[in-house]
Amino acid sequence: MSFKFRLQRILELREQHEQAKARALAGARESAEAAHRAKDEMASLRDHSKQQMSTTANSGPLIGHLHLLDYVLASLDERVLLADDAAKLADHDVQNAQGLLEAAARDRRVLDRLKSRHTDTWRAESAHRDRVAMDEIALAQFSRKAGLNAADDAAARNTPTDGSPS
């Protein structure tokens, strides 16, 4: 007879739930990394545009050109702020996914420990049943041997030692 954990299906469901949360965390991390890359690219483009504006200003451009570059820089600043907000939101999503994964892992560990305790209890009970069965076998053999020895002793007492019938 082998051990059967009654909550095995629930444990399997918890493991699947934990794996789903791990996948969600990985997806959230990828999204956060993409948001940070987009923010960095936008900031790099803004910095490059500022450098271009300063070089253009030194070469004596037209006023309309400077206004256009100023408008582009303001637009890039706004996009950098939006990208920064998106990155912060993605980081928040990562933290939430991490919390959900930790909760799922904790729930699964609880069932794992319960299964381990039940397994240990089952092993102890099984070992006890085996010991009881072995003790009964040993006692039966001892009783049989004791009965045979008693019969041999009785037969030996009824038989005279000089060889004459009693």
NORQUIMO-V733483 format. One record per pair of residues at least 4 apart in sequence whose ideal C-beta (glycine too) atoms are under 8 Angstrom apart, sorted by the first residue. I is the first residue (numbers start at 1). J is the second residue. Records with the same first field share a line. If there is no record, write none. Layout:
# NORQUIMO-V733483
I=J / J
This chain:
# NORQUIMO-V733483
1=126
3=118 / 119 / 122 / 123
4=8
5=11 / 115 / 118 / 119
7=11 / 111 / 114 / 115
8=12 / 115
9=13
10=14 / 111
11=15 / 108 / 111 / 112 / 115
12=16
13=17
14=18 / 104 / 107 / 108 / 111
15=19 / 108
16=20
17=21 / 104 / 107 / 108
18=22 / 101 / 104 / 105 / 107 / 108
19=23
20=24
21=25 / 97 / 100 / 101 / 104
22=26 / 101
23=27
24=28 / 97 / 100 / 101
25=29 / 94 / 97 / 98 / 100 / 101
26=30
27=31 / 97
28=32 / 90 / 93 / 94 / 96 / 97
29=33 / 94 / 97
30=34
31=35 / 90 / 93
32=36 / 87 / 90 / 91 / 93 / 94
33=37
34=38 / 90
35=39 / 83 / 86 / 87 / 89 / 90
36=40 / 87 / 90
37=41
38=42 / 83 / 86 / 87
39=43 / 80 / 83 / 84 / 86 / 87
40=44
41=45
42=46 / 76 / 79 / 80 / 83
43=47 / 80 / 83
44=48
45=49 / 76
46=50 / 73 / 76 / 77 / 79 / 80
47=51
48=52
49=53 / 69 / 72 / 73 / 76
50=54 / 73
51=55
52=56 / 69
53=57 / 66 / 69 / 70 / 73
54=58
55=59
56=61 / 65 / 66 / 69
57=61 / 66
61=65 / 66
62=66
63=67
64=68
65=69
66=70
67=71
68=72
69=73
70=74
71=75
72=76
73=77
74=78
75=79
76=80
77=81
78=82
79=83
80=84
81=85
82=86
83=87
84=88
85=89
86=90
87=91
88=92
89=93
90=94
91=95
92=96
93=97
94=98
95=99
96=100
97=101
98=102
99=103
100=104
101=105
102=106
103=107
104=108
105=109
106=110
107=111
108=112
109=113
110=114
111=115
112=116
113=117
114=118
115=119
116=120
117=121
118=122
119=123
120=124
121=125
122=126
123=127
124=128
125=129
126=130
127=131
128=132
129=133
130=134
131=135
132=136
133=137
134=138
135=139
136=140
137=141
138=142
139=143
140=144
141=145
142=146
143=147
144=148
145=149
146=150
147=151
148=152
149=153
150=154
151=155
152=156
153=157
154=158
155=159
158=166
159=166
160=164 / 165 / 166
